[in-house]
C-alpha cells in the first residue's frame, strides 16, 4: 500500500481525490483539514481516510504530521482558491498560499524523506493570454491578473526550486477550471447552480444577477481532473509542469443557459456591474497534449452530466 497524503483533503478537489484513491485500492489515504464543516465532503466514504486537523501555517504541526506519516505521495491541494475574492485581500492570499506550501516542503526536507510531490498550481498563472497564444501550452508566458494567480506563480516556482535545490521528485500541474458537486459558490458554475436552486425553493426572486457572461473558460469535471492528478504524480517527470484541462472552451453565457434549461422555473438574467472583476481574461483554453502523451489521460465526463449533477447537489443543500 502506498501512503498518499492530501493537504486540503476535505475540500472540493481534495475530497474527490480521496474518493478516487480509495476506489482505486493500493493507497492508504491520509490528509489534513482545517474546518469541522468541511468534514461533510468525506463523510460518505466507506473507507474513511485518516484525518489530521491542522493549520498548515503552523510549521511545527505541519512538520510533525509529515514526519509521523512519512508518506510515499503528497498531493498539495490546500490553498485559498478564489481569484475574484483575492482582489479584496491580496496580502492574505499571497501569505497563506506561499507560507503553507513552504511549511509542507520544509516538513519533507526536515523529515529526510523523498516522497513524490504534486504541486497544484493553476491555469490562472497564464492570465492575460493573447488570442495568438491559444490554446495554452506549458511554454505560454505567465501574465497573472489577480493576486490569487500571483500566489500560484510563487507556489509553482517554489516547487521547481525545491526540485532544483534538493532534488525532490516534484511534479507541477496547472489545472484549468474544474467544476462539479461540492464546489464553493465563490466559483461561477456553483454560484449559478446555488442561485437557481434558491429561486426554485422560493428563497429568491426569479432574477439571476450575473457578472461577465462573455468570458470563455476550459471546464473539466473535477472527477476527471483528480484522476489526472494521480496519473501525473505517478507517471509524470519530476521537475516538469503539466497543464490539465478539456481542451475546449465554453462561453459562460452558454453554461448558464444549460443550467437554466434544467430548471422548470422561468428565470430572468440581469447583469450586475458589482459582480465584474477589475480585470477578466476573455478566454482560457488548454493545450493538453503534454499530459495526454505522458499519461494517456483524457476527460471522460460530458459537460451536461457535470452541470446536472452540480445543480442536483445544490438542490440537496439549499
N, C-alpha and C positions, 0 to 999 in steps of 0.2 A: 504494500500500500504506500503510495506517495503521500506525503503530508503537504496538503495545499492550504496556504494561509491567505485569507482575503481581508484586506482592510476595507472597512465600509461594507461588511457582508450583509447587513440588513437594509442597505439602500436599494435603489431601483435596479441598477445593473448587478450589484453585488448579490442580491437575493436570487436573481435568475442564474447567476454564475454558480452559486452554491447548489441550486436545484440541478443544474446541468451536471456538475461534477458528481453529485450523489447518484444521479441516474446512470452515469457512465460506469460506476464502480471503479475500483482501483485507486480511489482517493480517500484519504482521511481528512475531512474538511474542518478547518477552524477559522475563526475570524474575529475582527473587532467591530464593536458598535458603540454609538455614543448616547442614544436616547432610548428609553423604555418603549416609547410609542412605536419606534421603527421595528420592534420585535414581531409585530403582526405580519411583516413581509416574509418571515421564515417560519411562522407558527404551524403552517400546513405540512411542512416537510416530515415525511415518515421517519427518516433517519436524521435525527437532529444534529446539526453541526455543533462543535464546541465553541461557545461564545465568550468573549472577553470584553467587558465594558471598560474601555479606556479612552482617554483623550490623547490622540497622537501628538498633541502639542506638549504633552508631558514626556520629556525624553527618557526619564528614568523608568517610568511604567512601560513605555514602548520597548526600550531595550530589554527589560526583564521578560516581557511576554515573548519576544522573538527568541531570546536565549532559552526560555523554558520549552518552547515548541520545537525549535530547531527545524524549521520547515525545509522541504525539498523545493517547493514552488511558492513564490509570493506574487499575488495579484494586488497591486496597489491601486485601489479604486477610490479610496476615501478622499473627498475634496468638497469644498464649496463649489457648486457647479451650476450657477445661474448667470449666464452672460449679461442679461438685461439688468438684473439686480446689482451686478458688480459696479455699475456706474455710481450707485448710491453710497457704496462703501468700498472704494478701491483698496485702501490700506488693509482692510480685513481680509479680502480675497487674496491679496498678494502674500501677506504674512502667514495666514492659515495654510494655504496650499503648499507654499515653499517649505515652511518650517516642519510641517507634518511629514513631508517626503524626506527631508534631511534626517529627521529622527528615525524613520524606518531604515534608511540606508546606513546610518551610523549604528543602529542596532545590529544590523547584519555584520558590519565591519568589526564591531566590538565583540560579537559572539564568535568571531573567527569561523564562520560558516560560509558556504558557497552555493546558496540556492539559486535556481533560475528565477529571475525577477521580471515581471511585466510592469512597465511604467505606462500608465494610461494618460496620454496627452490628450489632444483634441484637435479636430479639424478647424476649430476656431483660430488656431495659430496662423493659418493661411490668410485669414482676414480679407483685406481688400484686394481681391484677385481680379485681374483684367480678364475680359472675355477671351482673349487670345491664349490665356493660360488654362482654360477649361478643356477637358476635365483635369482635376488637380492631382498631380502625382507627387511623390515624396521629394522631388527636387524643386518644386514650386517655391519661390521666395516667401518668407514669412513676413506678414504685414498685419499684426493683430490690431483690432479696432475697439477692443473693450478690455477693462482691467482683468477680467477672468482669463481672457486669451493670453495676456501678458504673463499671468501667473503660470499658465500651462506651457508657454515657451520656456520659462525658467525651469519648470519641472522636467520637461522634455530634455533639456540640455544638462540638467543635473544627472539624469540617467546616463547620458552619454559620458559625462565627466567621470562618474564612478566606474564605468566600463573602462575608460582610458587610464584612469589613475590607479585602480585597484584590480583591474581585470575581472570585475564582477560580470557574470553571464546575464547581462541586462538586455532585454529587447523592449523597444518602444513601439507603441501603437497610437495612431491618430484616428480615432473613430469619428465618423460623420454622424449626423443626428440619428439617434436611435430612439424608438418610441414603443409604447405598449402599456399594458396594465402596470399599476403601482408607480408610474412616473409622477413627479411633483407637478402641480398646476402652475408652477413657475415657468413651465415649458409650454409651447403654443398648442400642441395637439391635446395634451392633457387638460390645458385650460379650456379649450373649446368643449371637450367632452364633459368636463365638470359643469360648465355653464349650461350646456344643453340639458343635462340631467336635472339641474336646479330649475330650469324652465319647465321641464316635463313634470316635476313634482309641485309646481306652483309656487316655488320659493323665489322666483324672479319673474319680472315682466318678460313677455316674449320678444325681448330685444337683446341681441347679442352684440356687445361693443367690442371692436377689434382694432388692432394696430395695422401694420403694413401687410397687406394681403398679396402684394405683387412679388415679394421675395420668393425665390425658388431654392428648395433645400433637398439634399440627398437624404432620404429617410429609409431606415432599415429596422426591422423588428428587433427588439432587444434580445430575444432568444437566439436569433441568428448572430447578433453581434457577440454575445458571450461565448458562443461556440467558436467564433473566430478568435477570441482572446486565448482560449485553451490551445487551439491549433498553433497560433503564433508563438506562444510561450514554449510549447513542446517542440515545434519544428522550425521556428524562426532562427535566424543567425544572430548571436549576441553582437551588440553594437549597432545593429541595423534598426531602421524605423519602417513601419508598415502602415499604410492607410487601410481603413476598413469602412466600406460603405457599399451601397447597392449598385452604384454606377449610373443611377437615374435620378434626375431632379424633378421635384413636384412643386408646382405653384401652390402657395399656402391657400390661396382662394379655392383651388380645386380640392384640396384636402378638406377644407371647411364644407364645401358643397357635398362631398361624400358623406361626411359625418351628419350633416343636416338631412340627407336622404334616408338615413337610418332612423330618423325620428318621425313620429306622427304629428308633431306639433308644428304649427306654422310660425316660423321664427324670422323676425326682421333683423338684418345685419346693418350696423351703423359703425362708421369709422370714428374712433376716439383718438384725437391727437395726443392725449396724455399717455396712450399706450405705445407711442412711437419711440424707438431708441434714438439717441443723439446721432448714431451712425449705424446704418444697416447695410450689410453686404447684399447686392442684388441676387447673386446666385452662387451656390456651392454644390459641386458635383464631383464625386470621387472617381479617380482612375484606380481601380483595384487590381490592376494587372500583377503587381508585385506580390500581393498576398495570395492571389489565386495560383501563381506559379510556384510559390514557396510551400503552400499548404494544401492546395486544392479546394480551399474554402470558397463558397458562394452562397448568397442568401437564398432561402427556400420559401419563406412565408409571404404570401401575397399581401400587398398593402391594404386591400379591402378587409382581409381577415384581421389584421392588426388593428385597424380602426374600429371594427365592430367589437372586438374584444376589449379595447380600451374604453369604449362607450359603456359596454356591459359592466366593466369593472366599476366605473363611477356610479352606475345605477345601483350597485350593491353597497356603495359607500355613502351616498348622499341621503 
